[in-house]
């Protein structure tokens, strides 16, 4: 039986399997990207795949604090768009 990797959402502080979270990464060059592979190099923060959680992260600037850089609104918009496409 294989162990399922879990991560904590930086907004809700709940623990989820990695597949149920978005990973937002601050690359070594300072760029902020939405990492769909989970393997991008840099400082990562996880956000639950839930529209209310994403909006709360945007409102409270939780990702800005976690990644120590300003996260553009485009990142939040892409997460919500990805949820709606699913």
Backbone as JSON Lines, residues from 0, in Angstrom:
{"i":0,"aa":"X","n":[0.85,-1.18,0.0],"ca":[0.0,0.0,0.0],"c":[0.89,1.24,0.0]}
{"i":1,"aa":"X","n":[0.66,2.1,-1.01],"ca":[1.48,3.29,-1.18],"c":[0.95,4.45,-0.33]}
{"i":2,"aa":"X","n":[1.86,5.19,0.29],"ca":[1.48,6.34,1.11],"c":[1.11,7.51,0.21]}
{"i":3,"aa":"X","n":[-0.01,8.17,0.52],"ca":[-0.45,9.33,-0.25],"c":[0.15,10.58,0.38]}
{"i":4,"aa":"X","n":[0.93,11.36,-0.42],"ca":[1.54,12.56,0.14],"c":[0.48,13.63,0.45]}
{"i":5,"aa":"X","n":[0.62,14.26,1.61],"ca":[-0.32,15.31,2.01],"c":[0.42,16.62,2.22]}
{"i":6,"aa":"X","n":[-0.32,17.71,2.05],"ca":[0.22,19.05,2.27],"c":[-0.83,19.89,2.98]}
{"i":7,"aa":"X","n":[-0.4,20.98,3.6],"ca":[-1.31,21.86,4.34],"c":[-1.63,23.09,3.5]}
{"i":8,"aa":"X","n":[-2.92,23.42,3.41],"ca":[-3.38,24.63,2.75],"c":[-2.95,25.83,3.6]}
{"i":9,"aa":"X","n":[-2.31,26.84,2.97],"ca":[-1.84,28.0,3.73],"c":[-2.98,28.91,4.18]}
{"i":10,"aa":"X","n":[-4.16,28.73,3.59],"ca":[-5.3,29.57,3.94],"c":[-6.09,28.96,5.09]}
{"i":11,"aa":"X","n":[-6.53,27.7,4.92],"ca":[-7.41,27.06,5.9],"c":[-6.65,26.27,6.96]}
{"i":12,"aa":"X","n":[-5.39,26.01,6.71],"ca":[-4.53,25.19,7.6],"c":[-4.98,23.73,7.68]}
{"i":13,"aa":"X","n":[-5.83,23.3,6.73],"ca":[-6.26,21.91,6.68],"c":[-5.27,21.1,5.86]}
{"i":14,"aa":"X","n":[-5.15,19.82,6.17],"ca":[-4.25,18.93,5.45],"c":[-5.05,18.15,4.41]}
{"i":15,"aa":"X","n":[-4.55,18.17,3.16],"ca":[-5.19,17.49,2.04],"c":[-4.17,16.66,1.28]}
{"i":16,"aa":"X","n":[-4.64,15.65,0.51],"ca":[-3.73,14.99,-0.44],"c":[-3.25,16.04,-1.46]}
{"i":17,"aa":"X","n":[-2.03,15.88,-1.96],"ca":[-1.46,16.86,-2.87],"c":[-2.33,17.15,-4.09]}
{"i":18,"aa":"X","n":[-3.06,16.13,-4.59],"ca":[-3.86,16.31,-5.8],"c":[-5.02,17.29,-5.58]}
{"i":19,"aa":"X","n":[-5.4,17.52,-4.34],"ca":[-6.54,18.4,-4.04],"c":[-6.1,19.84,-3.76]}
{"i":20,"aa":"X","n":[-4.85,20.16,-4.07],"ca":[-4.31,21.49,-3.81],"c":[-3.63,22.07,-5.04]}
{"i":21,"aa":"X","n":[-3.65,23.4,-5.15],"ca":[-2.85,24.1,-6.15],"c":[-1.52,24.43,-5.5]}
{"i":22,"aa":"X","n":[-0.43,24.36,-6.27],"ca":[0.88,24.77,-5.76],"c":[1.28,26.05,-6.47]}
{"i":23,"aa":"X","n":[1.53,27.09,-5.69],"ca":[2.0,28.37,-6.23],"c":[3.45,28.49,-5.81]}
{"i":24,"aa":"X","n":[4.32,28.83,-6.79],"ca":[5.76,28.81,-6.54],"c":[6.39,30.17,-6.82]}
{"i":25,"aa":"X","n":[7.29,30.57,-5.92],"ca":[8.17,31.72,-6.19],"c":[9.49,31.12,-6.65]}
{"i":26,"aa":"X","n":[9.81,31.33,-7.92],"ca":[11.02,30.76,-8.5],"c":[12.25,31.48,-7.93]}
{"i":27,"aa":"X","n":[13.43,30.88,-8.1],"ca":[14.64,31.55,-7.61],"c":[14.85,32.94,-8.21]}
{"i":28,"aa":"X","n":[14.29,33.2,-9.41],"ca":[14.43,34.52,-10.02],"c":[13.39,35.52,-9.5]}
{"i":29,"aa":"X","n":[12.46,35.06,-8.63],"ca":[11.48,35.95,-8.03],"c":[10.13,35.96,-8.74]}
{"i":30,"aa":"X","n":[10.01,35.2,-9.82],"ca":[8.75,35.12,-10.56],"c":[7.76,34.21,-9.82]}
{"i":31,"aa":"X","n":[6.48,34.53,-9.88],"ca":[5.45,33.71,-9.23],"c":[4.69,32.95,-10.32]}
{"i":32,"aa":"X","n":[4.63,31.61,-10.18],"ca":[3.95,30.78,-11.17],"c":[2.99,29.81,-10.5]}
{"i":33,"aa":"X","n":[2.01,29.35,-11.26],"ca":[1.11,28.3,-10.81],"c":[1.7,26.99,-11.3]}
{"i":34,"aa":"X","n":[2.14,26.14,-10.38],"ca":[2.85,24.91,-10.71],"c":[1.86,23.74,-10.77]}
{"i":35,"aa":"X","n":[1.49,23.33,-11.98],"ca":[0.54,22.23,-12.13],"c":[1.23,20.86,-12.04]}
{"i":36,"aa":"X","n":[2.55,20.83,-12.23],"ca":[3.28,19.55,-12.17],"c":[3.68,19.19,-10.75]}
{"i":37,"aa":"X","n":[3.82,20.2,-9.88],"ca":[4.25,19.95,-8.51],"c":[5.75,19.75,-8.4]}
{"i":38,"aa":"X","n":[6.48,20.03,-9.47],"ca":[7.92,19.79,-9.47],"c":[8.76,21.04,-9.77]}
{"i":39,"aa":"X","n":[8.11,22.18,-9.91],"ca":[8.86,23.41,-10.23],"c":[9.8,23.77,-9.09]}
{"i":40,"aa":"X","n":[10.93,24.35,-9.46],"ca":[11.96,24.72,-8.51],"c":[11.59,26.03,-7.83]}
{"i":41,"aa":"X","n":[11.73,26.09,-6.52],"ca":[11.48,27.32,-5.8],"c":[10.65,27.1,-4.55]}
{"i":42,"aa":"X","n":[10.29,28.19,-3.91],"ca":[9.49,28.17,-2.67],"c":[8.02,27.98,-3.03]}
{"i":43,"aa":"X","n":[7.4,26.96,-2.49],"ca":[6.02,26.65,-2.84],"c":[5.06,26.85,-1.68]}
{"i":44,"aa":"X","n":[3.81,27.17,-2.03],"ca":[2.72,27.27,-1.05],"c":[1.51,26.6,-1.67]}
{"i":45,"aa":"X","n":[0.72,25.94,-0.84],"ca":[-0.42,25.18,-1.34],"c":[-1.74,25.84,-0.95]}
{"i":46,"aa":"X","n":[-2.69,25.83,-1.92],"ca":[-4.01,26.41,-1.7],"c":[-5.04,25.36,-2.12]}
{"i":47,"aa":"X","n":[-6.04,25.17,-1.28],"ca":[-7.12,24.22,-1.54],"c":[-7.84,24.54,-2.85]}
{"i":48,"aa":"X","n":[-8.23,23.51,-3.59],"ca":[-8.97,23.69,-4.85],"c":[-10.44,23.96,-4.53]}
{"i":49,"aa":"X","n":[-10.67,25.16,-4.01],"ca":[-12.01,25.58,-3.59],"c":[-12.09,27.08,-3.88]}
{"i":50,"aa":"X","n":[-13.13,27.5,-4.6],"ca":[-13.24,28.89,-5.02],"c":[-13.26,29.86,-3.85]}
{"i":51,"aa":"X","n":[-13.98,29.5,-2.77],"ca":[-14.05,30.38,-1.6],"c":[-12.67,30.54,-0.97]}
{"i":52,"aa":"X","n":[-11.91,29.46,-0.91],"ca":[-10.57,29.5,-0.33],"c":[-9.64,30.37,-1.17]}
{"i":53,"aa":"X","n":[-9.75,30.25,-2.49],"ca":[-8.91,31.06,-3.38],"c":[-9.22,32.55,-3.21]}
{"i":54,"aa":"X","n":[-10.51,32.88,-3.14],"ca":[-10.9,34.29,-2.95],"c":[-10.45,34.81,-1.59]}
{"i":55,"aa":"X","n":[-10.5,33.96,-0.57],"ca":[-10.03,34.35,0.76],"c":[-8.52,34.6,0.74]}
{"i":56,"aa":"X","n":[-7.79,33.77,0.01],"ca":[-6.34,33.95,-0.12],"c":[-6.03,35.28,-0.81]}
{"i":57,"aa":"X","n":[-6.83,35.6,-1.84],"ca":[-6.63,36.87,-2.56],"c":[-6.92,38.06,-1.63]}
{"i":58,"aa":"X","n":[-8.04,37.98,-0.9],"ca":[-8.47,39.07,-0.02],"c":[-7.49,39.32,1.12]}
{"i":59,"aa":"X","n":[-7.05,38.23,1.76],"ca":[-6.16,38.36,2.93],"c":[-4.68,38.38,2.57]}
{"i":60,"aa":"X","n":[-4.37,38.21,1.27],"ca":[-2.98,38.19,0.79],"c":[-2.13,37.14,1.51]}
{"i":61,"aa":"X","n":[-2.7,35.97,1.72],"ca":[-2.02,34.88,2.42],"c":[-0.8,34.4,1.63]}
{"i":62,"aa":"X","n":[-0.96,34.28,0.3],"ca":[0.16,33.82,-0.52],"c":[1.29,34.84,-0.54]}
{"i":63,"aa":"X","n":[0.95,36.13,-0.52],"ca":[1.98,37.17,-0.49],"c":[2.87,36.98,0.74]}
{"i":64,"aa":"X","n":[2.24,36.71,1.88],"ca":[2.98,36.53,3.14],"c":[3.8,35.24,3.11]}
{"i":65,"aa":"X","n":[3.19,34.19,2.6],"ca":[3.85,32.89,2.6],"c":[5.06,32.85,1.66]}
{"i":66,"aa":"X","n":[4.91,33.47,0.48],"ca":[5.99,33.44,-0.52],"c":[6.91,34.66,-0.42]}
{"i":67,"aa":"X","n":[6.56,35.6,0.45],"ca":[7.35,36.82,0.68],"c":[7.55,37.64,-0.59]}
{"i":68,"aa":"X","n":[6.5,37.66,-1.43],"ca":[6.52,38.45,-2.66],"c":[5.07,38.72,-3.05]}
{"i":69,"aa":"X","n":[4.83,39.81,-3.8],"ca":[3.45,40.12,-4.21],"c":[3.0,39.15,-5.31]}
{"i":70,"aa":"X","n":[1.89,38.47,-5.06],"ca":[1.34,37.5,-6.02],"c":[0.35,38.23,-6.92]}
{"i":71,"aa":"X","n":[0.57,38.19,-8.26],"ca":[-0.35,38.9,-9.16],"c":[-1.75,38.27,-9.17]}
{"i":72,"aa":"X","n":[-2.76,39.1,-9.43],"ca":[-4.14,38.63,-9.49],"c":[-4.34,37.57,-10.54]}
{"i":73,"aa":"X","n":[-3.52,37.57,-11.57],"ca":[-3.6,36.6,-12.66],"c":[-3.49,35.16,-12.13]}
{"i":74,"aa":"X","n":[-2.67,34.95,-11.1],"ca":[-2.5,33.62,-10.51],"c":[-3.81,33.13,-9.92]}
{"i":75,"aa":"X","n":[-4.49,34.0,-9.17],"ca":[-5.79,33.63,-8.58],"c":[-6.82,33.37,-9.67]}
{"i":76,"aa":"X","n":[-6.81,34.23,-10.71],"ca":[-7.76,34.07,-11.82],"c":[-7.55,32.74,-12.54]}
{"i":77,"aa":"X","n":[-6.29,32.35,-12.72],"ca":[-5.99,31.08,-13.39],"c":[-6.45,29.89,-12.55]}
{"i":78,"aa":"X","n":[-6.31,29.97,-11.22],"ca":[-6.78,28.89,-10.35],"c":[-8.29,28.73,-10.47]}
{"i":79,"aa":"X","n":[-9.02,29.85,-10.44],"ca":[-10.48,29.81,-10.54],"c":[-10.9,29.31,-11.92]}
{"i":80,"aa":"X","n":[-10.21,29.75,-12.97],"ca":[-10.51,29.29,-14.32],"c":[-10.31,27.78,-14.45]}
{"i":81,"aa":"X","n":[-9.23,27.28,-13.85],"ca":[-8.95,25.85,-13.87],"c":[-10.07,25.05,-13.18]}
{"i":82,"aa":"X","n":[-10.58,25.59,-12.06],"ca":[-11.67,24.94,-11.36],"c":[-12.94,24.87,-12.2]}
{"i":83,"aa":"X","n":[-13.22,25.95,-12.93],"ca":[-14.44,26.02,-13.75],"c":[-14.34,25.12,-14.98]}
{"i":84,"aa":"X","n":[-13.12,24.89,-15.47],"ca":[-12.92,24.02,-16.63],"c":[-13.12,22.55,-16.27]}
{"i":85,"aa":"X","n":[-12.88,22.22,-15.03],"ca":[-12.94,20.83,-14.58],"c":[-14.32,20.25,-14.63]}
